């Protein structure tokens, strides 16, 4: 039997307002960082502006993904559309790769052909303002992602926070160029920024791929589930073949419950309801599927050997 949790029966939370916030922040930071680059001529600041363009595209993709993810189940998608968030995170990772490639190529060209920087003070001040905007929005997205278990908002928040760290590195690089007079230090910093962005993109793609492959819940969550099931285990009641997975903000689990064959259907049903209620208390968004089996029947154990390894 299946047991959807109370939250799953409720209307899904619309998180698109956070995507709109990210879009607004990206537009503002693109404008600010472009001004900073044009004022100074710094390739490091140019790379910073290019990453903000990626932020804008990623925020737009996130908006679409979040709209799709809250769509209810239909005749062709019985489990809903929550996995749409993984496509958003994967596409964001790919776009980061493209931005990093442009940054690396630009930094190499500037290293071979260095140019002096201009109006450094004004340019850096503008860049710092843009970084503060990104930092504030990143905190909002990360908190919302954790609260609503949204991989899209979490990915967007982490990307923006990486952008903040990148901007700090660029600002430090430009300051060092001003202090030392070594013009090639600017493209060196830009190259380091490009490598850092590549790492961020790889992590996003790896995380999205794991979700699309129905990765199991984290070990601590699985341990909590086993502890809950353990509270109902007696000399005549046990369980096996526990399997878990997550899809975006949704969590799923299934297991086989073994009870005496002489039990009535009502008694077995009541026990499953009690177990599901206890699981809902730990994981309000989990969808539970339970298969009831007679504990005396050897056939109940035929598939136990196929259960996932710990």
C-alpha positions in Angstrom: 0.0 0.0 0.0 1.1 3.6 -0.5 0.9 6.3 2.1 1.3 9.9 0.8 2.2 12.3 3.6 -0.1 15.2 4.5 2.3 17.7 2.8 2.2 15.7 -0.4 -1.6 16.0 -0.5 -1.4 19.8 0.1 -0.7 22.3 -2.7 3.0 22.4 -3.6 4.9 25.5 -2.6 5.6 28.0 -5.4 9.3 28.9 -5.2 9.4 30.9 -8.5 9.6 34.2 -6.5 13.1 33.3 -5.5 14.0 32.7 -9.2 12.7 36.2 -10.0 14.9 37.6 -7.2 17.9 35.8 -8.7 17.0 37.2 -12.2 16.8 40.8 -10.8 20.1 40.4 -9.0 21.8 39.0 -12.1 20.6 41.9 -14.3 21.8 44.4 -11.7 25.2 42.8 -11.2 25.8 42.4 -14.9 25.3 46.1 -15.3 27.6 47.0 -12.4 30.4 44.6 -13.4 30.3 45.6 -17.0 30.7 49.2 -15.9 33.6 48.2 -13.7 35.3 46.4 -16.6 34.9 49.3 -19.0 36.2 51.7 -16.5 39.3 49.7 -15.6 39.9 47.5 -18.7 40.7 44.6 -16.3 40.2 41.1 -17.8 39.6 39.9 -14.3 36.6 42.1 -14.0 35.5 41.1 -17.5 35.6 37.4 -16.3 33.5 38.4 -13.3 31.0 40.1 -15.5 30.9 37.0 -17.8 30.0 34.8 -14.9 27.1 37.1 -14.0 25.7 36.5 -17.5 25.8 32.8 -16.7 24.0 33.7 -13.5 21.2 35.3 -15.5 20.7 32.4 -17.8 20.8 30.0 -14.9 18.2 32.0 -13.0 15.9 32.0 -16.1 16.4 28.2 -16.4 15.7 27.9 -12.7 12.4 29.8 -13.1 11.2 27.4 -15.8 12.3 24.3 -13.8 10.6 25.5 -10.7 7.4 26.1 -12.6 7.5 22.6 -14.1 8.5 21.0 -10.8 5.3 22.1 -9.0 3.0 20.7 -11.7 0.9 17.9 -10.2 1.1 14.3 -11.3 -0.7 13.5 -14.5 -1.5 10.4 -16.7 2.1 10.5 -18.2 3.9 11.5 -15.0 2.5 9.5 -12.1 5.2 10.6 -9.7 4.9 14.3 -10.6 7.5 16.6 -12.2 9.9 17.2 -9.3 12.9 15.9 -11.2 12.8 18.9 -13.5 14.9 20.6 -10.9 17.8 18.3 -11.7 17.8 19.3 -15.4 18.1 22.9 -14.3 21.1 22.2 -12.1 22.8 20.1 -14.9 22.2 22.8 -17.5 23.6 25.5 -15.1 26.7 23.3 -14.7 27.2 23.1 -18.5 26.7 26.9 -18.9 29.4 27.4 -16.2 31.8 25.3 -18.3 31.2 27.5 -21.3 31.8 30.7 -19.3 34.9 29.2 -17.8 36.2 28.4 -21.3 35.7 32.0 -22.4 37.4 33.3 -19.3 40.4 31.0 -19.6 40.9 31.9 -23.3 40.6 35.6 -22.6 43.0 35.5 -19.7 45.6 33.7 -21.8 45.4 36.3 -24.5 45.7 39.1 -22.0 48.7 37.4 -20.4 50.5 37.3 -23.7 49.4 40.9 -24.5 49.3 42.8 -21.1 47.6 46.2 -20.9 47.6 48.8 -18.1 44.6 49.2 -15.9 42.7 52.5 -15.5 40.4 54.1 -12.9 41.0 51.2 -10.6 39.4 52.8 -7.5 36.1 53.5 -9.1 36.0 50.2 -10.9 36.6 48.2 -7.7 34.0 50.2 -5.8 31.4 49.3 -8.4 32.5 45.6 -8.3 32.2 45.5 -4.5 28.7 46.8 -4.6 27.8 44.1 -7.1 29.4 41.4 -4.9 27.3 42.6 -1.9 24.1 42.3 -3.9 25.1 38.7 -5.0 26.0 37.8 -1.4 22.7 38.9 0.0 20.7 37.1 -2.7 22.9 33.9 -2.3 22.0 33.8 1.4 18.3 34.1 0.7 18.4 31.3 -2.0 20.5 29.0 0.2 18.1 29.3 3.1 15.1 28.8 0.9 16.7 25.8 -0.8 17.4 24.2 2.6 13.9 25.0 3.9 12.1 23.7 0.9 14.7 21.0 -0.1 15.0 22.6 -3.6 18.2 21.5 -5.5 17.5 24.4 -8.0 17.6 27.1 -5.3 20.5 25.5 -3.6 22.5 25.3 -6.8 21.7 28.9 -7.7 22.6 30.0 -4.2 25.9 28.1 -4.3 26.7 29.5 -7.7 26.1 33.1 -6.5 28.2 32.5 -3.4 31.0 31.2 -5.7 30.5 34.4 -7.7 31.1 36.4 -4.6 34.3 34.5 -3.8 35.4 35.0 -7.4 34.8 38.7 -7.2 36.8 38.9 -4.0 39.7 37.2 -5.8 39.4 39.5 -8.8 39.4 42.6 -6.6 42.5 41.4 -4.7 44.2 40.7 -8.0 43.4 44.2 -9.4 44.7 45.7 -6.2 47.9 43.8 -6.4 48.4 44.9 -10.0 48.0 48.5 -8.8 50.5 48.0 -5.9 53.1 46.0 -7.8 52.7 47.3 -11.3 52.9 43.8 -12.7 50.2 43.8 -15.4 50.3 40.1 -16.0 49.0 39.5 -12.5 45.5 40.5 -13.7 45.1 37.7 -16.3 46.7 35.2 -13.9 43.9 35.9 -11.4 41.3 35.7 -14.2 42.8 32.2 -15.1 42.5 31.1 -11.5 38.9 32.3 -11.5 38.2 30.3 -14.6 39.5 27.1 -13.0 37.4 27.8 -9.9 34.3 28.1 -12.0 35.1 24.8 -13.7 35.1 23.1 -10.3 31.7 24.6 -9.5 30.2 23.5 -12.8 31.5 19.9 -12.3 30.0 19.7 -8.8 26.6 20.9 -10.0 26.6 18.4 -12.9 27.6 15.6 -10.5 24.9 16.5 -8.1 22.2 16.6 -10.8 23.4 13.3 -12.3 23.1 11.6 -8.9 19.5 12.8 -8.6 18.5 11.7 -12.1 20.0 8.2 -11.2 17.6 7.9 -8.2 20.4 8.2 -5.6 19.4 6.8 -2.2 18.7 9.2 0.7 21.7 10.3 2.7 23.0 7.7 5.3 21.8 9.7 8.2 18.2 9.7 6.8 18.3 6.0 6.1 19.6 5.4 9.6 16.6 7.4 11.0 14.2 5.4 8.9 15.7 2.1 10.2 15.4 3.4 13.7 11.7 4.2 13.2 11.1 0.7 11.7 13.0 -0.8 14.6 10.5 0.7 17.1 7.8 -1.6 15.5 10.0 -4.7 15.3 8.9 -7.5 17.6 9.2 -11.3 17.8 6.4 -11.5 15.3 6.9 -8.4 13.2 10.0 -7.6 11.1 10.9 -6.0 7.8 13.4 -6.1 4.9 14.1 -4.8 1.5 14.2 -1.1 2.5 14.9 1.1 -0.6 14.9 4.9 -0.7 15.4 7.6 -3.3 14.9 11.3 -3.7 13.6 13.3 -6.6 14.1 17.1 -6.2 12.3 18.1 -3.0 10.4 14.8 -2.7 11.6 11.7 -0.8 10.4 8.1 -1.5 10.9 4.9 0.4 9.5 1.3 0.1 9.9 -1.8 2.2 8.4 -5.2 2.9 6.7 -5.7 6.3 6.5 -9.3 7.5 3.7 -10.1 10.0 1.9 -13.4 11.0 -0.1 -14.8 8.2 -3.1 -15.2 10.6 -3.4 -11.5 11.1 -6.4 -9.8 9.6 -6.1 -7.3 6.8 -7.3 -4.6 9.1 -4.6 -5.4 11.7 -1.9 -5.3 9.1 -3.3 -2.1 7.6 -3.4 -0.4 11.1 0.3 -1.3 11.7 1.3 0.2 8.4 -0.6 3.3 9.2 1.1 3.6 12.5 4.6 3.1 10.9 3.7 5.7 8.2 2.6 8.2 10.8 5.9 7.8 12.7 7.9 8.2 9.5 5.9 11.3 8.6 6.9 12.8 11.9 10.6 12.5 10.9 10.1 13.2 7.2 6.9 15.2 6.5 7.5 15.0 2.8 8.2 11.3 2.4 6.1 9.0 0.2 5.9 5.5 1.8 5.2 2.3 -0.1 4.8 -0.9 1.9 4.4 -4.5 0.8 2.8 -6.7 3.5 4.0 -10.3 3.6 3.3 -13.4 5.8 6.4 -14.0 8.0 6.0 -17.8 7.9 5.9 -18.0 4.1 9.3 -18.9 2.5 8.4 -16.9 -0.6 8.5 -13.8 1.5 12.2 -14.2 1.7 13.0 -15.1 -1.9 13.6 -11.5 -2.9 15.3 -10.5 0.4 18.7 -11.4 -1.1 18.1 -8.8 -3.8 17.8 -5.9 -1.3 20.3 -3.1 -1.8 23.6 -3.5 0.0 24.3 -1.2 3.0 
